[in-house]
């Protein structure tokens, strides 16, 4: 019996979403420290990306978020639709942008890549699978509505749908 078909036992540390974690933009090894992203200026130091002043001796290395954005390969799509959403699009986008500024200050790789409205829906592309879900939860918390979250099992991708 495979790990994915047998019943869960209390105390086990089974993988919640098998297949996730194969993000092609994740670091495969440690970068030289310190390193700085030439696009956004975030610094890799202490084993993680941080918003700190650029060290004089820093190497250059593009961060995951800038690489994803340049390649136009989002980790998540948040689709927003419904009559309420259409009538309150400005407030919704403002909430998303405020959330991004707050989140990005502590988690530099969690970013909104784009927000585009077309055919009665707004689509938000993000650089982080879990951040897509977090934005959907922020909308639901602020405006109620329904939230659907789907993770792709064969790639590091989230599709989130909020409607009201």
C-alpha positions in Angstrom: 0.0 0.0 0.0 1.5 3.4 -0.9 1.8 6.3 1.5 -1.0 8.1 -0.4 -3.6 5.4 0.0 -3.1 4.1 3.5 -5.0 5.7 6.4 -3.4 8.6 8.3 -2.1 7.7 11.8 -1.9 10.2 14.6 1.6 11.5 15.1 2.7 10.8 11.5 4.2 13.6 9.5 2.7 12.8 6.1 3.1 15.2 3.3 -0.1 17.2 3.0 0.2 18.0 -0.7 2.3 15.3 -2.3 4.3 16.6 -5.3 4.5 20.2 -4.0 7.9 21.6 -3.4 9.3 21.1 -6.8 9.5 24.8 -7.5 12.1 25.4 -10.3 12.8 28.8 -8.7 13.8 27.5 -5.3 17.5 27.7 -4.5 19.3 24.4 -5.0 22.2 25.4 -2.8 23.5 28.2 -0.8 24.4 31.5 -2.5 27.5 33.4 -1.8 26.8 35.7 1.2 26.0 38.4 0.9 24.3 38.5 -2.4 22.0 41.2 -3.8 19.3 41.0 -6.4 20.2 43.5 -9.2 16.5 44.0 -10.0 14.9 44.7 -6.6 17.8 45.1 -4.2 16.8 42.4 -1.7 19.9 41.0 0.0 20.6 37.3 0.6 22.3 37.0 4.0 22.0 34.7 6.9 20.6 32.0 4.6 17.6 34.0 3.5 16.5 37.0 1.5 16.0 40.1 3.5 15.4 43.9 3.1 18.6 45.2 4.6 21.1 47.8 3.3 23.3 46.5 0.4 26.7 45.4 1.7 29.6 46.8 -0.2 31.1 43.4 -0.9 27.8 41.8 -2.2 27.7 39.4 -5.1 24.9 39.7 -7.6 22.2 37.0 -7.9 18.6 37.4 -9.1 16.1 36.5 -6.4 13.3 33.9 -7.0 10.6 36.5 -7.2 12.3 38.6 -9.8 13.2 35.5 -11.8 9.6 34.3 -11.8 8.3 37.8 -12.7 10.8 38.1 -15.6 9.8 34.6 -16.9 6.1 35.4 -16.4 5.6 32.1 -14.6 3.4 32.7 -11.6 3.2 30.3 -8.6 -0.5 31.2 -8.1 -3.5 32.7 -9.7 -6.2 34.4 -7.7 -9.4 34.9 -9.7 -11.9 37.5 -8.3 -15.4 37.8 -9.7 -19.0 38.4 -8.9 -21.3 41.4 -8.8 -20.0 42.7 -5.5 -16.4 42.4 -6.7 -17.1 44.3 -9.9 -18.8 47.1 -7.9 -15.9 47.3 -5.3 -12.9 46.7 -7.5 -11.0 49.7 -6.3 -11.4 48.8 -2.6 -10.4 45.2 -3.4 -7.3 46.1 -5.3 -6.4 48.6 -2.5 -6.7 45.8 0.1 -4.5 43.5 -2.0 -1.8 46.2 -2.5 -1.8 47.0 1.3 -1.5 43.3 2.1 1.4 43.0 -0.4 3.3 45.9 1.2 2.8 44.5 4.7 3.7 40.9 3.7 6.6 41.9 1.4 8.3 43.8 4.3 8.9 40.5 6.2 8.7 38.0 3.3 10.5 39.5 0.3 9.7 36.5 -2.0 5.9 36.9 -1.5 4.8 39.4 -4.2 2.0 40.2 -6.5 3.3 40.0 -10.1 0.2 41.5 -11.8 -3.4 42.4 -11.4 -5.5 42.5 -14.5 -9.2 42.8 -15.1 -10.9 41.3 -18.1 -14.3 39.7 -19.0 -15.9 40.6 -15.6 -13.1 39.0 -13.5 -9.9 40.2 -12.0 -6.9 37.9 -12.1 -4.0 38.3 -9.6 -0.7 36.5 -10.3 1.7 35.9 -7.4 5.2 34.6 -6.9 4.4 32.3 -4.0 1.9 29.4 -3.9 0.8 30.1 -0.3 0.6 33.8 -0.7 -2.1 33.3 -3.3 -4.2 31.5 -0.7 -3.4 34.2 1.9 -4.7 36.9 -0.4 -7.9 35.0 -1.0 -8.3 34.6 2.8 -7.8 38.3 3.3 -10.6 39.0 0.8 -12.9 36.6 2.5 -12.1 38.0 5.9 -12.7 41.6 4.8 -15.7 41.1 2.4 -17.1 37.6 3.1 -18.0 35.7 0.0 -16.8 32.2 -1.1 -13.3 31.0 -1.4 -12.0 27.9 -3.3 -8.4 26.9 -3.1 -6.9 24.2 -5.4 -3.3 23.1 -5.4 -1.8 21.3 -8.4 -0.2 18.1 -7.3 2.3 17.8 -10.1 3.7 21.3 -10.0 4.1 24.1 -7.4 0.9 26.0 -8.4 -2.2 27.3 -6.6 -5.5 28.4 -8.2 -7.6 30.4 -5.8 -11.1 31.7 -6.6 -12.9 34.3 -4.5 -16.4 35.4 -5.4 -19.0 37.7 -4.0 
